[in-house]
Amino acid sequence: MTSPLPFLEPRTNYHDPQRIRDVITGRLIHGHIVDDDAPSPSASIFSIPIHNDEDDSVPDHMLSSFMSTVSRQSTTTTMHQHGALGGTGDAAASSDDEDSNLKELESTVTLVGNVRDRPVFLLDDMIDKSASWIAAAETVVKRGGATRVYCMATHGLFGGDCLEELEQCGCIDHVLVTNSFPIPEAKRRRTGKLEIIDVSGLLAEAVRRNHHGESIERLYLHAGYD
């Protein structure tokens, strides 16, 4: 089978122990990498003047409401403060929650390892929402100096405008998935970055072997199909 990634750079030394010791941290605002001195979107919350004059005092119920808003903002931001690259700090959060939080809040993303002048592969079991993929891609390119970014997953669900958003992200070069989940032709035409690997033959052979009690392990060790 022809490789869907013919444009990879020549292989170099990827196993230098020194490369994994570097740590780069980036700020994300609305899901995108920004400069360290960029103003925080929550700054306006804390800039509301509170007067001490008796005539202009803030009613208790209004102050309570204000503090509740600040508390929710701070708690949610902290939840994502130490998340790994392309992930979220809350393992129980749904993909909808993660996508919404990354787009609406300020957070921090950490890149462990030196990827400068190297291609980067972002891997997961599925691609449903785009926010974490875009945040990770911008981090390794804008902060890490990566040359290319390949988003790779087994299942391409591409909910909502996910595929269009990945297409518009200048830091993502290609999106690679299998055809384990049906992707309508109309959706495929929305991007030139999408590569789909056909695994129908592999899955069919796995079903046949399982039915006849044959070794499935050997199939995946020597999956010589075109």
N, CA and C atoms as a LAMMPS dump frame, in Angstrom:
ITEM: TIMESTEP
0
ITEM: NUMBER OF ATOMS
678
ITEM: BOX BOUNDS ff ff ff
-5.0000000000000000e+02 5.0000000000000000e+02
-5.0000000000000000e+02 5.0000000000000000e+02
-5.0000000000000000e+02 5.0000000000000000e+02
ITEM: ATOMS id mol type element x y z
1 1 1 N 0.842 -1.182 0
2 1 2 C 0 0 0
3 1 3 C 0.884 1.24 0
4 2 1 N 0.581 2.183 -0.838
5 2 2 C 1.366 3.406 -0.926
6 2 3 C 1.219 4.227 0.345
7 3 1 N 2.348 4.73 0.833
8 3 2 C 2.321 5.521 2.052
9 3 3 C 1.537 6.807 1.831
10 4 1 N 0.623 7.146 2.753
11 4 2 C -0.135 8.396 2.608
12 4 3 C 0.666 9.612 3.063
13 5 1 N 1.889 9.383 3.536
14 5 2 C 2.725 10.467 4.035
15 5 3 C 4.064 10.473 3.297
16 6 1 N 4.077 10.797 1.996
17 6 2 C 5.308 10.734 1.218
18 6 3 C 6.215 11.933 1.417
19 7 1 N 5.796 12.898 2.247
20 7 2 C 6.51 14.154 2.326
21 7 3 C 7.27 14.304 3.634
22 8 1 N 7.498 13.201 4.364
23 8 2 C 8.244 13.275 5.604
24 8 3 C 9.707 13.598 5.347
25 9 1 N 10.31 14.347 6.286
26 9 2 C 11.716 14.667 6.169
27 9 3 C 12.563 13.414 6.345
28 10 1 N 13.799 13.391 5.801
29 10 2 C 14.676 12.232 5.979
30 10 3 C 14.89 11.937 7.456
31 11 1 N 15.013 10.681 7.778
32 11 2 C 15.156 10.259 9.169
33 11 3 C 16.473 10.774 9.745
34 12 1 N 16.401 11.322 10.929
35 12 2 C 17.592 11.762 11.65
36 12 3 C 17.569 11.141 13.036
37 13 1 N 18.422 11.608 13.92
38 13 2 C 18.506 11.021 15.252
39 13 3 C 17.377 11.511 16.138
40 14 1 N 16.336 10.673 16.293
41 14 2 C 15.203 11.04 17.122
42 14 3 C 15.364 10.531 18.556
43 15 1 N 16.456 9.817 18.836
44 15 2 C 16.591 9.142 20.124
45 15 3 C 17.647 9.779 21.002
46 16 1 N 17.958 11.031 20.755
47 16 2 C 18.895 11.757 21.597
48 16 3 C 18.243 12.01 22.955
49 17 1 N 18.783 11.44 24.05
50 17 2 C 18.151 11.618 25.38
51 17 3 C 18.013 13.08 25.782
52 18 1 N 18.895 13.923 25.276
53 18 2 C 18.85 15.333 25.651
54 18 3 C 17.58 16.01 25.155
55 19 1 N 17 15.494 24.056
56 19 2 C 15.862 16.138 23.431
57 19 3 C 14.609 16.062 24.306
58 20 1 N 14.505 15.032 25.145
59 20 2 C 13.277 14.861 25.93
60 20 3 C 13.309 15.668 27.219
61 21 1 N 14.403 16.366 27.5
62 21 2 C 14.507 17.113 28.747
63 21 3 C 13.99 18.538 28.628
64 22 1 N 13.792 19.004 27.427
65 22 2 C 13.319 20.372 27.238
66 22 3 C 11.828 20.468 27.539
67 23 1 N 11.438 21.546 28.182
68 23 2 C 10.029 21.791 28.506
69 23 3 C 9.663 23.196 28.042
70 24 1 N 8.611 23.288 27.236
71 24 2 C 8.131 24.568 26.725
72 24 3 C 6.685 24.744 27.164
73 25 1 N 6.364 25.917 27.683
74 25 2 C 5.005 26.22 28.126
75 25 3 C 4.428 27.356 27.292
76 26 1 N 3.197 27.204 26.879
77 26 2 C 2.542 28.224 26.077
78 26 3 C 1.202 28.628 26.666
79 27 1 N 0.811 29.883 26.434
80 27 2 C -0.494 30.379 26.879
81 27 3 C -1.513 30.22 25.763
82 28 1 N -2.664 29.741 26.139
83 28 2 C -3.772 29.607 25.195
84 28 3 C -4.892 30.546 25.618
85 29 1 N -5.361 31.339 24.681
86 29 2 C -6.551 32.166 24.914
87 29 3 C -7.532 31.876 23.782
88 30 1 N -8.733 31.454 24.156
89 30 2 C -9.746 31.036 23.174
90 30 3 C -9.2 29.929 22.277
91 31 1 N -8.353 29.049 22.845
92 31 2 C -7.872 27.882 22.12
93 31 3 C -6.699 28.118 21.206
94 32 1 N -6.092 29.326 21.232
95 32 2 C -4.979 29.625 20.339
96 32 3 C -3.786 30.151 21.13
97 33 1 N -2.579 29.825 20.666
98 33 2 C -1.351 30.273 21.301
99 33 3 C -1.222 31.792 21.182
100 34 1 N -0.856 32.44 22.304
101 34 2 C -0.653 33.888 22.31
102 34 3 C 0.681 34.185 22.974
103 35 1 N 1.147 35.429 22.827
104 35 2 C 2.379 35.853 23.478
105 35 3 C 2.189 35.87 24.998
106 36 1 N 3.304 35.735 25.714
107 36 2 C 3.233 35.696 27.175
108 36 3 C 2.687 36.992 27.768
109 37 1 N 2.891 38.115 27.064
110 37 2 C 2.425 39.392 27.593
111 37 3 C 1.042 39.79 27.081
112 38 1 N 0.367 38.883 26.401
113 38 2 C -0.99 39.189 25.92
114 38 3 C -1.933 39.348 27.101
115 39 1 N -2.838 40.339 27.044
116 39 2 C -3.755 40.562 28.172
117 39 3 C -4.692 39.383 28.377
118 40 1 N -4.982 39.101 29.624
119 40 2 C -5.873 37.993 29.957
120 40 3 C -7.318 38.386 29.688
121 41 1 N -8.123 37.5 29.12
122 41 2 C -9.537 37.836 28.865
123 41 3 C -10.331 37.994 30.15
124 42 1 N -9.808 37.499 31.266
125 42 2 C -10.518 37.629 32.547
126 42 3 C -10.12 38.88 33.297
127 43 1 N -9.182 39.694 32.737
128 43 2 C -8.715 40.879 33.44
129 43 3 C -9.841 41.86 33.696
130 44 1 N -10.801 41.939 32.745
131 44 2 C -11.893 42.898 32.901
132 44 3 C -12.77 42.566 34.096
133 45 1 N -12.79 41.291 34.499
134 45 2 C -13.596 40.893 35.65
135 45 3 C -13.072 41.561 36.921
136 46 1 N -11.722 41.632 37.016
137 46 2 C -11.124 42.155 38.223
138 46 3 C -10.955 43.666 38.178
139 47 1 N -11.287 44.302 37.045
140 47 2 C -11.105 45.74 36.924
141 47 3 C -12.365 46.521 37.263
142 48 1 N -13.412 45.819 37.667
143 48 2 C -14.654 46.51 38.031
144 48 3 C -14.424 47.274 39.329
145 49 1 N -14.604 48.583 39.336
146 49 2 C -14.328 49.355 40.556
147 49 3 C -15.356 49.069 41.645
148 50 1 N -14.848 48.915 42.875
149 50 2 C -15.719 48.731 44.029
150 50 3 C -15.428 49.879 44.99
151 51 1 N -16.37 50.815 45.171
152 51 2 C -16.164 51.999 45.991
153 51 3 C -16.451 51.69 47.451
154 52 1 N -15.73 52.392 48.308
155 52 2 C -15.931 52.224 49.732
156 52 3 C -16.834 53.292 50.327
157 53 1 N -17.219 54.278 49.512
158 53 2 C -18.098 55.33 50.014
159 53 3 C -19.436 54.731 50.413
160 54 1 N -19.964 55.243 51.523
161 54 2 C -21.222 54.689 52.017
162 54 3 C -22.35 54.857 51.016
163 55 1 N -22.351 56.01 50.324
164 55 2 C -23.436 56.282 49.386
165 55 3 C -23.362 55.392 48.16
166 56 1 N -22.113 54.95 47.81
167 56 2 C -21.931 54.171 46.591
168 56 3 C -21.606 52.712 46.896
169 57 1 N -21.892 52.265 48.076
170 57 2 C -21.537 50.894 48.445
171 57 3 C -22.302 49.893 47.591
172 58 1 N -21.645 48.759 47.332
173 58 2 C -22.25 47.714 46.51
174 58 3 C -23.141 46.848 47.373
175 59 1 N -24.381 46.641 47
176 59 2 C -25.276 45.778 47.785
177 59 3 C -24.686 44.39 47.943
178 60 1 N -24.941 43.766 49.083
179 60 2 C -24.363 42.462 49.39
180 60 3 C -24.713 41.412 48.349
181 61 1 N -25.96 41.428 47.883
182 61 2 C -26.366 40.389 46.933
183 61 3 C -25.638 40.539 45.6
184 62 1 N -25.313 41.791 45.2
185 62 2 C -24.569 42.009 43.962
186 62 3 C -23.123 41.59 44.125
187 63 1 N -22.531 41.875 45.293
188 63 2 C -21.152 41.489 45.539
189 63 3 C -21.015 39.975 45.566
190 64 1 N -21.987 39.3 46.155
191 64 2 C -21.955 37.838 46.199
192 64 3 C -22.004 37.255 44.798
193 65 1 N -22.843 37.838 43.955
194 65 2 C -22.955 37.365 42.575
195 65 3 C -21.652 37.57 41.83
196 66 1 N -21.012 38.737 42.062
197 66 2 C -19.746 39.042 41.404
198 66 3 C -18.665 38.063 41.82
199 67 1 N -18.539 37.781 43.121
200 67 2 C -17.518 36.87 43.618
201 67 3 C -17.764 35.456 43.13
202 68 1 N -19.023 35.073 42.997
203 68 2 C -19.342 33.75 42.484
204 68 3 C -18.86 33.598 41.051
205 69 1 N -19.026 34.656 40.239
206 69 2 C -18.572 34.621 38.847
207 69 3 C -17.068 34.477 38.772
208 70 1 N -16.341 35.246 39.596
209 70 2 C -14.879 35.17 39.609
210 70 3 C -14.42 33.798 40.046
211 71 1 N -15.09 33.225 41.053
212 71 2 C -14.706 31.912 41.562
213 71 3 C -14.849 30.85 40.502
214 72 1 N -15.946 30.885 39.756
215 72 2 C -16.148 29.892 38.704
216 72 3 C -15.097 30.031 37.632
217 73 1 N -14.747 31.268 37.267
218 73 2 C -13.738 31.495 36.243
219 73 3 C -12.39 30.957 36.686
220 74 1 N -11.989 31.242 37.939
221 74 2 C -10.688 30.84 38.431
222 74 3 C -10.603 29.324 38.55
223 75 1 N -11.662 28.698 39.039
224 75 2 C -11.65 27.253 39.217
225 75 3 C -11.517 26.536 37.892
226 76 1 N -12.274 26.974 36.896
227 76 2 C -12.235 26.306 35.607
228 76 3 C -10.884 26.48 34.938
229 77 1 N -10.29 27.665 35.059
230 77 2 C -8.99 27.904 34.45
231 77 3 C -7.933 27.025 35.079
232 78 1 N -7.953 26.896 36.426
233 78 2 C -6.964 26.093 37.115
234 78 3 C -7.076 24.635 36.705
235 79 1 N -8.264 24.181 36.419
236 79 2 C -8.476 22.787 36.062
237 79 3 C -7.656 22.403 34.847
238 80 1 N -7.417 23.342 33.937
239 80 2 C -6.69 23.048 32.715
240 80 3 C -5.246 23.539 32.774
241 81 1 N -4.818 24.043 33.917
242 81 2 C -3.547 24.732 33.953
243 81 3 C -2.367 23.795 33.727
244 82 1 N -2.488 22.547 34.14
245 82 2 C -1.354 21.644 34.047
246 82 3 C -1.64 20.477 33.096
247 83 1 N -2.548 20.668 32.162
248 83 2 C -2.864 19.602 31.232
249 83 3 C -1.703 19.316 30.285
250 84 1 N -1.565 18.073 29.861
251 84 2 C -0.519 17.698 28.923
252 84 3 C -0.855 18.218 27.545
253 85 1 N 0.123 18.17 26.652
254 85 2 C -0.05 18.706 25.309
255 85 3 C -1.205 18.032 24.603
256 86 1 N -2.14 18.871 24.111
257 86 2 C -3.274 18.363 23.358
258 86 3 C -4.344 17.726 24.207
259 87 1 N -4.209 17.776 25.539
260 87 2 C -5.189 17.129 26.395
261 87 3 C -5.879 18.106 27.298
262 88 1 N -6.517 17.569 28.337
263 88 2 C -7.244 18.408 29.289
264 88 3 C -6.939 17.948 30.693
265 89 1 N -7.042 18.846 31.649
266 89 2 C -6.741 18.501 33.028
267 89 3 C -7.829 17.7 33.7
268 90 1 N -9.003 17.619 33.12
269 90 2 C -10.113 16.905 33.718
270 90 3 C -10.395 15.657 32.896
271 91 1 N -9.973 14.511 33.405
272 91 2 C -10.119 13.278 32.645
273 91 3 C -11.567 12.874 32.477
274 92 1 N -12.452 13.403 33.332
275 92 2 C -13.864 13.03 33.257
276 92 3 C -14.652 13.925 32.32
277 93 1 N -14.039 14.998 31.837
278 93 2 C -14.77 15.93 30.97
279 93 3 C -15.056 15.298 29.622
280 94 1 N -16.204 15.612 29.051
281 94 2 C -16.547 15.105 27.727
282 94 3 C -15.809 15.903 26.673
283 95 1 N -15.815 15.417 25.429
284 95 2 C -15.15 16.14 24.354
285 95 3 C -15.816 17.49 24.115
286 96 1 N -17.136 17.565 24.335
287 96 2 C -17.831 18.851 24.202
288 96 3 C -17.347 19.837 25.255
289 97 1 N -17.185 19.36 26.513
290 97 2 C -16.696 20.227 27.583
291 97 3 C -15.287 20.702 27.281
292 98 1 N -14.439 19.778 26.841
293 98 2 C -13.053 20.127 26.548
294 98 3 C -12.978 21.156 25.431
295 99 1 N -13.724 20.938 24.375
296 99 2 C -13.707 21.853 23.244
297 99 3 C -14.189 23.237 23.66
298 100 1 N -15.256 23.29 24.454
299 100 2 C -15.814 24.561 24.894
300 100 3 C -14.85 25.297 25.808
301 101 1 N -14.235 24.578 26.762
302 101 2 C -13.327 25.212 27.707
303 101 3 C -12.087 25.752 27.017
304 102 1 N -11.534 24.994 26.081
305 102 2 C -10.341 25.45 25.385
306 102 3 C -10.622 26.702 24.57
307 103 1 N -11.818 26.791 23.997
308 103 2 C -12.144 27.93 23.145
309 103 3 C -12.499 29.18 23.953
310 104 1 N -13.044 29.004 25.155
311 104 2 C -13.59 30.14 25.876
312 104 3 C -12.693 30.648 26.998
313 105 1 N -11.78 29.823 27.517
314 105 2 C -11.013 30.197 28.681
315 105 3 C -9.543 30.338 28.367
316 106 1 N -8.831 30.981 29.298
317 106 2 C -7.371 31.013 29.208
318 106 3 C -6.824 29.767 29.888
319 107 1 N -5.858 29.128 29.277
320 107 2 C -5.272 27.925 29.836
321 107 3 C -3.795 27.87 29.464
322 108 1 N -3.11 26.863 29.959
323 108 2 C -1.691 26.687 29.706
324 108 3 C -1.449 25.302 29.147
325 109 1 N -0.615 25.196 28.136
326 109 2 C -0.27 23.913 27.553
327 109 3 C 1.234 23.716 27.673
328 110 1 N 1.662 22.494 27.953
329 110 2 C 3.071 22.192 28.17
330 110 3 C 3.564 21.182 27.139
331 111 1 N 4.674 21.496 26.518
332 111 2 C 5.315 20.605 25.552
333 111 3 C 6.594 20.074 26.175
334 112 1 N 6.685 18.765 26.346
335 112 2 C 7.877 18.132 26.902
336 112 3 C 8.669 17.508 25.759
337 113 1 N 9.903 17.955 25.582
338 113 2 C 10.739 17.443 24.498
339 113 3 C 11.03 18.51 23.458
340 114 1 N 12.1 18.312 22.733
341 114 2 C 12.544 19.26 21.719
342 114 3 C 12.095 18.768 20.343
343 115 1 N 11.215 19.515 19.698
344 115 2 C 10.71 19.119 18.385
345 115 3 C 11.178 20.074 17.289
346 116 1 N 12.116 20.968 17.613
347 116 2 C 12.564 21.963 16.637
348 116 3 C 13.143 21.277 15.399
349 117 1 N 12.68 21.76 14.224
350 117 2 C 13.128 21.239 12.929
351 117 3 C 12.782 19.769 12.753
352 118 1 N 11.707 19.326 13.397
353 118 2 C 11.261 17.931 13.278
354 118 3 C 9.767 17.897 12.957
355 119 1 N 9.296 16.864 12.251
356 119 2 C 7.842 16.679 12.092
357 119 3 C 7.252 16.141 13.379
358 120 1 N 6 16.46 13.644
359 120 2 C 5.334 16.013 14.864
360 120 3 C 4.068 15.255 14.51
361 121 1 N 3.858 14.125 15.192
362 121 2 C 2.647 13.333 15.01
363 121 3 C 1.797 13.457 16.27
364 122 1 N 0.581 13.954 16.13
365 122 2 C -0.367 14.03 17.23
366 122 3 C -1.321 12.848 17.107
367 123 1 N -1.358 12.004 18.135
368 123 2 C -2.076 10.737 18.057
369 123 3 C -3.195 10.664 19.087
370 124 1 N -4.322 10.08 18.69
371 124 2 C -5.425 9.817 19.614
372 124 3 C -6.286 8.72 19.006
373 125 1 N -7.261 8.247 19.796
374 125 2 C -8.109 7.176 19.271
375 125 3 C -9.129 7.707 18.275
376 126 1 N -9.565 8.981 18.454
377 126 2 C -10.536 9.53 17.512
378 126 3 C -10.409 11.041 17.432
379 127 1 N -10.905 11.593 16.346
380 127 2 C -10.995 13.042 16.182
381 127 3 C -12.472 13.393 16.074
382 128 1 N -12.958 14.11 17.088
383 128 2 C -14.353 14.515 17.1
384 128 3 C -14.454 16.039 17.098
385 129 1 N -13.801 16.686 18.074
386 129 2 C -13.733 18.142 18.158
387 129 3 C -12.328 18.601 17.797
388 130 1 N -12.198 19.87 17.424
389 130 2 C -10.925 20.349 16.895
390 130 3 C -10.055 21.107 17.879
391 131 1 N -10.618 21.598 18.986
392 131 2 C -9.909 22.561 19.836
393 131 3 C -8.581 22.043 20.36
394 132 1 N -8.56 20.838 20.93
395 132 2 C -7.324 20.332 21.511
396 132 3 C -6.277 20.049 20.445
397 133 1 N -6.702 19.631 19.261
398 133 2 C -5.762 19.369 18.166
399 133 3 C -5.119 20.668 17.673
400 134 1 N -5.932 21.702 17.529
401 134 2 C -5.408 22.987 17.068
402 134 3 C -4.471 23.586 18.107
403 135 1 N -4.85 23.508 19.376
404 135 2 C -3.997 24.032 20.436
405 135 3 C -2.651 23.318 20.468
406 136 1 N -2.669 22.002 20.333
407 136 2 C -1.423 21.235 20.338
408 136 3 C -0.568 21.561 19.118
409 137 1 N -1.214 21.67 17.957
410 137 2 C -0.475 21.961 16.727
411 137 3 C 0.185 23.333 16.786
412 138 1 N -0.553 24.331 17.246
413 138 2 C 0.027 25.677 17.344
414 138 3 C 1.178 25.712 18.35
415 139 1 N 1.085 24.918 19.4
416 139 2 C 2.142 24.898 20.412
417 139 3 C 3.434 24.335 19.847
418 140 1 N 3.357 23.187 19.162
419 140 2 C 4.588 22.564 18.676
420 140 3 C 5.201 23.344 17.519
421 141 1 N 4.379 24.093 16.764
422 141 2 C 4.907 24.879 15.644
423 141 3 C 5.402 26.241 16.108
424 142 1 N 4.542 26.996 16.81
425 142 2 C 4.877 28.374 17.172
426 142 3 C 5.832 28.456 18.346
427 143 1 N 5.749 27.512 19.268
428 143 2 C 6.647 27.518 20.415
429 143 3 C 7.771 26.495 20.268
430 144 1 N 7.466 25.374 19.665
431 144 2 C 8.47 24.317 19.575
432 144 3 C 9.309 24.33 18.32
433 145 1 N 8.861 25.044 17.276
434 145 2 C 9.623 25.107 16.04
435 145 3 C 9.526 23.868 15.169
436 146 1 N 8.439 23.102 15.289
437 146 2 C 8.258 21.91 14.466
438 146 3 C 8.06 22.291 12.999
439 147 1 N 8.449 21.405 12.099
440 147 2 C 8.351 21.682 10.672
441 147 3 C 6.99 21.324 10.1
442 148 1 N 6.414 20.231 10.542
443 148 2 C 5.109 19.775 10.059
444 148 3 C 4.336 19.145 11.206
445 149 1 N 3.022 19.125 11.077
446 149 2 C 2.169 18.493 12.079
447 149 3 C 1.187 17.565 11.379
448 150 1 N 1.17 16.31 11.821
449 150 2 C 0.247 15.321 11.295
450 150 3 C -0.685 14.885 12.417
451 151 1 N -1.978 15.099 12.256
452 151 2 C -2.971 14.666 13.234
453 151 3 C -3.459 13.275 12.818
454 152 1 N -3.24 12.293 13.681
455 152 2 C -3.53 10.909 13.314
456 152 3 C -4.442 10.272 14.357
457 153 1 N -5.516 9.624 13.901
458 153 2 C -6.444 8.939 14.799
459 153 3 C -7.049 7.744 14.078
460 154 1 N -7.53 6.791 14.861
461 154 2 C -8.167 5.618 14.264
462 154 3 C -9.52 5.972 13.677
463 155 1 N -10.331 6.689 14.457
464 155 2 C -11.701 6.985 14.051
465 155 3 C -11.869 8.476 13.774
466 156 1 N -12.343 8.816 12.59
467 156 2 C -12.584 10.207 12.231
468 156 3 C -14.061 10.539 12.323
469 157 1 N -14.505 11.046 13.491
470 157 2 C -15.919 11.387 13.663
471 157 3 C -16.222 12.778 13.103
472 158 1 N -15.333 13.734 13.33
473 158 2 C -15.432 15.087 12.773
474 158 3 C -16.811 15.702 13.005
475 159 1 N -17.161 15.863 14.276
476 159 2 C -18.441 16.462 14.612
477 159 3 C -18.487 17.95 14.332
478 160 1 N -19.667 18.477 14.054
479 160 2 C -19.849 19.908 13.831
480 160 3 C -18.961 20.448 12.728
481 161 1 N -18.234 21.539 13.034
482 161 2 C -17.336 22.167 12.062
483 161 3 C -15.891 21.732 12.258
484 162 1 N -15.685 20.593 12.886
485 162 2 C -14.331 20.132 13.21
486 162 3 C -13.424 20.094 11.99
487 163 1 N -13.882 19.485 10.907
488 163 2 C -13.039 19.315 9.73
489 163 3 C -12.704 20.659 9.093
490 164 1 N -13.664 21.567 9.054
491 164 2 C -13.4 22.896 8.506
492 164 3 C -12.39 23.664 9.358
493 165 1 N -12.484 23.529 10.678
494 165 2 C -11.56 24.222 11.572
495 165 3 C -10.147 23.658 11.453
496 166 1 N -10.027 22.354 11.288
497 166 2 C -8.71 21.748 11.073
498 166 3 C -8.121 22.212 9.738
499 167 1 N -8.968 22.347 8.733
500 167 2 C -8.523 22.82 7.428
501 167 3 C -8.005 24.252 7.518
502 168 1 N -8.646 25.077 8.309
503 168 2 C -8.27 26.485 8.419
504 168 3 C -7.044 26.712 9.297
505 169 1 N -6.662 25.723 10.08
506 169 2 C -5.499 25.861 10.961
507 169 3 C -4.217 25.756 10.146
508 170 1 N -3.454 26.839 10.081
509 170 2 C -2.236 26.849 9.289
510 170 3 C -1.118 26.002 9.847
511 171 1 N -1.239 25.565 11.097
512 171 2 C -0.186 24.761 11.718
513 171 3 C -0.387 23.261 11.502
514 172 1 N -1.518 22.858 10.951
515 172 2 C -1.784 21.441 10.69
516 172 3 C -1.613 21.172 9.206
517 173 1 N -0.756 20.2 8.881
518 173 2 C -0.477 19.897 7.473
519 173 3 C -1.375 18.793 6.93
520 174 1 N -1.571 17.746 7.716
521 174 2 C -2.391 16.631 7.238
522 174 3 C -3.138 15.998 8.398
523 175 1 N -4.308 15.443 8.087
524 175 2 C -5.14 14.731 9.048
525 175 3 C -5.315 13.308 8.519
526 176 1 N -4.877 12.327 9.296
527 176 2 C -4.875 10.933 8.847
528 176 3 C -5.77 10.086 9.742
529 177 1 N -6.772 9.434 9.151
530 177 2 C -7.676 8.539 9.886
531 177 3 C -7.915 7.294 9.035
532 178 1 N -8.554 6.299 9.632
533 178 2 C -8.981 5.13 8.868
534 178 3 C -10.442 5.299 8.475
535 179 1 N -10.943 4.371 7.694
536 179 2 C -12.354 4.407 7.307
537 179 3 C -13.203 3.529 8.208
538 180 1 N -12.785 3.389 9.485
539 180 2 C -13.569 2.607 10.447
540 180 3 C -14.903 3.277 10.76
541 181 1 N -14.965 4.576 10.548
542 181 2 C -16.203 5.336 10.732
543 181 3 C -16.525 6.013 9.404
544 182 1 N -17.751 5.872 8.917
545 182 2 C -18.088 6.428 7.602
546 182 3 C -17.978 7.95 7.564
547 183 1 N -17.268 8.461 6.573
548 183 2 C -17.113 9.902 6.387
549 183 3 C -17.771 10.256 5.057
550 184 1 N -18.872 10.973 5.07
551 184 2 C -19.583 11.289 3.824
552 184 3 C -18.681 12.014 2.832
553 185 1 N -18.906 11.754 1.566
554 185 2 C -18.089 12.352 0.518
555 185 3 C -18.185 13.879 0.546
556 186 1 N -19.356 14.401 0.853
557 186 2 C -19.518 15.858 0.92
558 186 3 C -18.625 16.46 1.996
559 187 1 N -18.475 15.748 3.103
560 187 2 C -17.609 16.237 4.181
561 187 3 C -16.142 16.126 3.783
562 188 1 N -15.79 15.091 3.055
563 188 2 C -14.39 14.929 2.635
564 188 3 C -13.941 16.07 1.742
565 189 1 N -14.885 16.572 0.946
566 189 2 C -14.52 17.628 -0.008
567 189 3 C -14.282 18.974 0.666
568 190 1 N -14.563 19.079 1.96
569 190 2 C -14.379 20.35 2.655
570 190 3 C -12.919 20.632 3.003
571 191 1 N -12.05 19.665 2.807
572 191 2 C -10.648 19.853 3.159
573 191 3 C -9.735 19.106 2.195
574 192 1 N -8.561 19.665 1.998
575 192 2 C -7.543 18.989 1.198
576 192 3 C -6.498 18.324 2.067
577 193 1 N -6.678 18.38 3.387
578 193 2 C -5.693 17.817 4.316
579 193 3 C -5.998 16.382 4.718
580 194 1 N -7.206 15.918 4.425
581 194 2 C -7.65 14.625 4.937
582 194 3 C -7.103 13.46 4.118
583 195 1 N -6.497 12.504 4.817
584 195 2 C -6.039 11.249 4.227
585 195 3 C -6.761 10.11 4.941
586 196 1 N -7.349 9.178 4.168
587 196 2 C -8.108 8.077 4.754
588 196 3 C -7.477 6.751 4.357
589 197 1 N -7.147 5.93 5.349
590 197 2 C -6.581 4.602 5.101
591 197 3 C -7.699 3.566 5.142
592 198 1 N -7.775 2.755 4.129
593 198 2 C -8.804 1.715 4.044
594 198 3 C -8.376 0.503 4.875
595 199 1 N -9.139 0.183 5.925
596 199 2 C -8.834 -0.983 6.762
597 199 3 C -9.915 -2.052 6.619
598 200 1 N -10.732 -1.956 5.598
599 200 2 C -11.83 -2.913 5.43
600 200 3 C -11.303 -4.332 5.248
601 201 1 N -10.222 -4.478 4.489
602 201 2 C -9.657 -5.812 4.272
603 201 3 C -9.11 -6.409 5.559
604 202 1 N -8.453 -5.576 6.356
605 202 2 C -7.896 -6.039 7.623
606 202 3 C -9.002 -6.473 8.578
607 203 1 N -10.071 -5.67 8.686
608 203 2 C -11.16 -5.994 9.598
609 203 3 C -11.929 -7.239 9.123
610 204 1 N -12.111 -7.354 7.823
611 204 2 C -12.825 -8.526 7.292
612 204 3 C -12.038 -9.805 7.564
613 205 1 N -10.725 -9.743 7.389
614 205 2 C -9.897 -10.919 7.643
615 205 3 C -9.887 -11.255 9.128
616 206 1 N -9.918 -10.239 9.984
617 206 2 C -9.968 -10.486 11.424
618 206 3 C -11.268 -11.192 11.803
619 207 1 N -12.382 -10.767 11.207
620 207 2 C -13.668 -11.42 11.476
621 207 3 C -13.636 -12.868 10.989
622 208 1 N -13.079 -13.098 9.79
623 208 2 C -13.01 -14.463 9.241
624 208 3 C -12.177 -15.374 10.134
625 209 1 N -11.015 -14.863 10.568
626 209 2 C -10.137 -15.671 11.418
627 209 3 C -10.796 -15.977 12.761
628 210 1 N -11.48 -14.995 13.309
629 210 2 C -12.156 -15.214 14.577
630 210 3 C -13.249 -16.266 14.43
631 211 1 N -13.97 -16.242 13.319
632 211 2 C -15.053 -17.205 13.073
633 211 3 C -14.519 -18.625 12.955
634 212 1 N -13.344 -18.773 12.346
635 212 2 C -12.777 -20.107 12.122
636 212 3 C -11.749 -20.5 13.182
637 213 1 N -11.589 -19.681 14.213
638 213 2 C -10.666 -20.034 15.285
639 213 3 C -9.208 -19.928 14.89
640 214 1 N -8.894 -19.112 13.914
641 214 2 C -7.509 -18.938 13.486
642 214 3 C -6.857 -17.781 14.25
643 215 1 N -5.538 -17.72 14.179
644 215 2 C -4.789 -16.726 14.94
645 215 3 C -5.025 -15.31 14.399
646 216 1 N -5.506 -14.44 15.258
647 216 2 C -5.654 -13.035 14.895
648 216 3 C -4.354 -12.285 15.152
649 217 1 N -3.603 -12.74 16.136
650 217 2 C -2.324 -12.099 16.443
651 217 3 C -1.4 -12.105 15.24
652 218 1 N -1.337 -13.244 14.559
653 218 2 C -0.459 -13.334 13.384
654 218 3 C -0.909 -12.389 12.276
655 219 1 N -2.215 -12.134 12.197
656 219 2 C -2.719 -11.201 11.195
657 219 3 C -2.142 -9.798 11.413
658 220 1 N -2.139 -9.362 12.671
659 220 2 C -1.666 -8.002 12.945
660 220 3 C -0.145 -7.915 12.953
661 221 1 N 0.526 -9.045 13.108
662 221 2 C 1.984 -9.044 13.01
663 221 3 C 2.44 -9.042 11.566
664 222 1 N 1.638 -9.616 10.705
665 222 2 C 2 -9.733 9.289
666 222 3 C 0.794 -9.361 8.431
667 223 1 N 0.337 -8.137 8.562
668 223 2 C -0.832 -7.699 7.815
669 223 3 C -0.409 -7.26 6.427
670 224 1 N -0.068 -8.245 5.59
671 224 2 C 0.399 -7.914 4.244
672 224 3 C -0.744 -7.834 3.261
673 225 1 N -1.541 -6.788 3.388
674 225 2 C -2.652 -6.603 2.451
675 225 3 C -2.471 -5.271 1.758
676 226 1 N -3.044 -5.135 0.57
677 226 2 C -2.929 -3.888 -0.209
678 226 3 C -4.25 -3.146 -0.19
